[in-house]
Amino acid sequence: MANIAELKEFLNEKAAFYNQPAFIKADPVCIPHSFSLKQDMEIAGLFAAVLAWGNRTTIINNCRRLMQWMDNSPYQFVLHHQDSDLRPFMHFVHRTFNATDALYFIEFLRYHYSSSESLETAFVPAGKLKGQDTEQALIHFHKYFFSIEHPERTRKHIATPARNSACKRINMYLRWMVRNDDRHVDLGLWKKISPRQLVCPLDVHVASVAHRLGLLPDNRANWKNAVALTAQLRELKPDDPVVYDYALFGLGAEERF
């Protein structure tokens, strides 16, 4: 891009094109959109985000299968299920996420919701999030998520900035939970985190597009670059930098930019 004004105009155009209700049907965000109860949306969204790698149709179908096994009432299921209700999950597989992982997620969610009304407090226990971005919230969530007895293999499914992971899927989950605009793709359920504090979900495709646009010095997908990219995007839109995730993702995944 020749200059910052041209870049902003270009990204605004692409963000507006992809940030629209028509985007929902073919994206994993359709899973939490299937519910109206806040806790159902939180739980469905967490599974959809964590499973969001690979073919999107497969992701959506596998998430719907999980929700069906929870009687399409995930909040009530995690709180009140019996051991016999868990049998269908014993054969679940989505790439490297398997039955052991699914059962631990359910156990953690029961543990959390037994004393809290929202999954938001798993990221920000009290008050509002302090600091410029969500790094401490993600580190806290990772520690808290594995604070009860857990299978070691499941740790790979919840990323943390403490290991310089880009935390793409968990940042996408936060985008769903926090952002709220008139397009209503993101759900805007949570208020302890501000949209300006969100970090852009970064994978190799988004990093490659950002690098080609001059927003990153290289195309590595790590936490350092996720924060660096978000800082660049805040220059374009301080209050809502992660809206440009729509543009960068669309350019990479849909347009092969």
Legacy VTK file of the C-alpha trace (Angstrom):
# vtk DataFile Version 3.0
C-alpha trace
ASCII
DATASET POLYDATA
POINTS 257 float
0.000 0.000 0.000
1.283 3.455 -0.916
0.328 5.173 2.356
-1.600 4.796 5.586
-4.744 6.463 4.191
-4.901 4.019 1.290
-4.285 1.076 3.592
-7.052 2.164 5.955
-9.510 2.648 3.101
-8.624 -0.760 1.667
-8.974 -2.580 4.998
-12.192 -0.735 5.887
-13.689 -1.873 2.595
-12.666 -5.497 3.147
-13.780 -5.503 6.791
-17.208 -4.165 5.812
-17.513 -6.836 3.120
-16.843 -9.762 5.480
-18.296 -8.380 8.724
-21.928 -9.003 7.875
-24.649 -11.485 8.884
-24.194 -13.507 5.689
-20.755 -14.454 7.039
-22.257 -16.306 10.015
-23.769 -19.352 8.310
-20.504 -20.779 6.970
-18.303 -19.813 9.931
-17.875 -21.518 13.336
-19.427 -18.422 14.934
-22.757 -19.875 13.786
-22.518 -22.349 16.692
-22.907 -19.813 19.541
-25.374 -17.919 17.350
-27.627 -20.979 17.569
-28.429 -20.115 21.195
-29.999 -17.229 23.091
-29.008 -17.965 26.704
-25.727 -16.262 27.580
-24.149 -19.313 29.186
-25.146 -21.534 26.255
-23.490 -19.066 23.889
-20.330 -18.959 26.019
-20.003 -22.748 26.122
-20.899 -23.308 22.485
-18.510 -20.535 21.490
-15.633 -22.020 23.468
-15.999 -25.408 21.791
-16.421 -23.798 18.369
-13.325 -21.635 18.785
-11.118 -24.404 20.155
-12.161 -26.760 17.354
-11.780 -24.060 14.694
-8.986 -25.429 12.606
-9.312 -27.376 9.383
-12.281 -27.467 7.027
-14.996 -25.105 8.226
-17.852 -27.433 7.247
-16.277 -30.224 9.295
-15.726 -27.857 12.227
-19.370 -26.788 12.198
-20.692 -30.340 11.841
-18.544 -31.626 14.705
-19.560 -28.721 16.938
-23.218 -29.356 16.190
-22.701 -32.994 17.109
-21.293 -31.949 20.485
-24.209 -29.606 21.081
-26.713 -32.343 20.186
-25.068 -34.665 22.707
-25.619 -31.884 25.242
-29.325 -31.858 24.341
-28.775 -28.450 22.726
-28.718 -27.023 26.246
-24.991 -26.974 27.017
-25.282 -24.914 30.210
-27.809 -27.267 31.787
-25.830 -30.246 30.527
-22.497 -29.266 32.047
-24.157 -28.561 35.401
-26.508 -31.514 35.658
-25.313 -34.373 33.438
-24.905 -37.899 34.749
-21.962 -40.137 33.916
-24.151 -42.120 31.544
-24.830 -38.932 29.544
-21.143 -38.774 28.639
-21.079 -42.027 26.665
-21.532 -40.426 23.212
-18.437 -38.282 23.809
-16.239 -41.358 24.215
-15.748 -41.653 20.469
-15.426 -37.977 19.574
-12.490 -36.911 17.414
-11.749 -33.637 15.653
-8.204 -33.632 14.367
-6.097 -33.891 17.558
-8.999 -33.013 19.875
-10.459 -36.271 21.191
-12.765 -37.744 23.804
-10.304 -37.175 26.655
-10.180 -33.480 25.790
-13.940 -33.135 25.368
-14.615 -34.779 28.725
-12.129 -32.541 30.496
-13.668 -29.429 28.944
-17.048 -30.544 30.279
-15.555 -31.203 33.715
-13.880 -27.810 33.831
-17.067 -26.067 32.730
-19.040 -27.817 35.482
-16.400 -26.770 37.999
-16.478 -23.164 36.817
-20.231 -22.677 36.436
-20.844 -24.270 39.825
-19.575 -21.041 41.367
-19.834 -18.448 38.587
-22.605 -17.216 36.329
-20.387 -16.418 33.361
-17.264 -17.737 31.703
-16.072 -14.133 31.536
-14.776 -14.414 35.112
-12.469 -17.229 33.988
-10.567 -14.547 32.068
-11.135 -11.524 34.311
-11.993 -12.591 37.882
-12.904 -9.146 39.224
-13.514 -5.649 37.941
-12.487 -4.740 34.418
-9.362 -5.848 32.611
-6.424 -3.521 33.218
-3.668 -2.905 30.719
-3.605 -2.247 27.006
-4.331 -5.761 25.798
-5.596 -9.167 26.891
-2.250 -10.860 27.611
-2.841 -11.184 31.366
-6.424 -12.379 30.817
-5.212 -15.166 28.523
-2.443 -16.191 30.920
-4.924 -16.227 33.797
-7.415 -18.307 31.830
-4.777 -20.881 30.901
-3.654 -21.273 34.518
-7.218 -21.406 35.804
-8.388 -23.850 33.127
-5.750 -26.335 34.241
-5.985 -25.607 37.971
-7.971 -28.789 38.621
-6.818 -32.331 37.917
-6.465 -32.643 34.149
-5.029 -34.843 31.395
-1.673 -33.501 30.270
-2.538 -33.988 26.604
-5.357 -31.407 26.836
-2.934 -28.570 27.619
-2.104 -28.213 23.922
-5.663 -27.114 23.177
-5.553 -23.934 25.282
-2.755 -21.614 24.193
-1.040 -19.001 26.352
1.053 -15.913 25.597
3.453 -17.148 28.282
4.740 -19.593 25.657
4.766 -16.971 22.884
1.808 -18.639 21.205
-0.242 -16.395 18.934
-3.353 -17.729 20.748
-5.319 -17.442 17.532
-8.364 -19.468 18.511
-8.745 -18.078 22.026
-8.340 -14.520 20.705
-11.060 -15.288 18.172
-13.259 -16.491 21.024
-12.682 -13.218 22.870
-13.550 -11.316 19.709
-16.854 -13.153 19.557
-17.605 -12.523 23.224
-16.495 -8.875 23.420
-17.028 -7.066 20.111
-20.461 -5.568 19.534
-21.458 -3.572 16.467
-24.475 -3.125 14.216
-23.438 -6.081 12.032
-24.078 -8.548 14.904
-21.591 -11.180 13.780
-19.732 -10.937 17.072
-21.905 -11.487 20.117
-20.834 -8.684 22.453
-21.746 -10.543 25.649
-18.881 -9.459 27.878
-18.098 -6.039 29.370
-15.021 -6.612 31.557
-12.842 -6.461 28.424
-13.024 -3.556 25.996
-12.870 -4.049 22.213
-9.803 -1.782 22.229
-7.994 -4.364 24.428
-8.552 -7.300 22.101
-5.604 -8.815 20.251
-6.026 -9.740 16.607
-6.358 -13.495 16.004
-3.174 -14.402 14.156
-2.474 -17.548 12.166
-0.059 -18.157 9.299
-2.562 -16.890 6.717
-3.335 -13.631 8.521
0.357 -13.145 9.294
1.216 -13.614 5.623
-1.363 -11.035 4.523
-0.259 -8.598 7.233
3.354 -9.008 6.164
2.512 -8.358 2.516
0.624 -5.207 3.539
3.596 -3.960 5.535
1.896 -4.421 8.913
4.409 -7.016 10.137
8.157 -7.357 9.584
7.770 -11.107 8.904
5.032 -13.734 8.623
5.592 -15.615 11.866
2.458 -16.447 13.850
3.458 -15.850 17.475
2.364 -13.660 20.380
4.959 -10.985 19.665
3.611 -10.535 16.147
-0.016 -10.719 17.286
0.615 -7.789 19.624
2.662 -5.925 16.999
-0.069 -6.357 14.379
-2.742 -5.193 16.822
-0.683 -2.097 17.619
-0.600 -1.280 13.910
-4.334 -1.818 13.601
-4.962 0.467 16.594
-3.336 3.235 14.576
-6.135 2.757 12.053
-8.999 2.289 14.527
-8.048 2.801 18.197
-11.365 1.748 19.717
-11.882 -1.366 17.617
-8.654 -2.647 16.030
-9.778 -6.256 15.756
-12.556 -5.398 13.301
-9.745 -5.700 10.762
-9.511 -9.413 11.536
-12.404 -9.713 9.095
-10.375 -8.010 6.386
-7.140 -9.910 6.980
-8.862 -13.277 7.348
-10.994 -12.686 4.270
-8.016 -11.643 2.214
-6.077 -14.729 3.272
-8.720 -17.448 3.436
-11.164 -16.340 0.770
-9.137 -14.279 -1.686
-5.712 -15.942 -1.340
-4.219 -12.436 -1.276
LINES 1 258
257 0 1 2 3 4 5 6 7 8 9 10 11 12 13 14 15 16 17 18 19 20 21 22 23 24 25 26 27 28 29 30 31 32 33 34 35 36 37 38 39 40 41 42 43 44 45 46 47 48 49 50 51 52 53 54 55 56 57 58 59 60 61 62 63 64 65 66 67 68 69 70 71 72 73 74 75 76 77 78 79 80 81 82 83 84 85 86 87 88 89 90 91 92 93 94 95 96 97 98 99 100 101 102 103 104 105 106 107 108 109 110 111 112 113 114 115 116 117 118 119 120 121 122 123 124 125 126 127 128 129 130 131 132 133 134 135 136 137 138 139 140 141 142 143 144 145 146 147 148 149 150 151 152 153 154 155 156 157 158 159 160 161 162 163 164 165 166 167 168 169 170 171 172 173 174 175 176 177 178 179 180 181 182 183 184 185 186 187 188 189 190 191 192 193 194 195 196 197 198 199 200 201 202 203 204 205 206 207 208 209 210 211 212 213 214 215 216 217 218 219 220 221 222 223 224 225 226 227 228 229 230 231 232 233 234 235 236 237 238 239 240 241 242 243 244 245 246 247 248 249 250 251 252 253 254 255 256
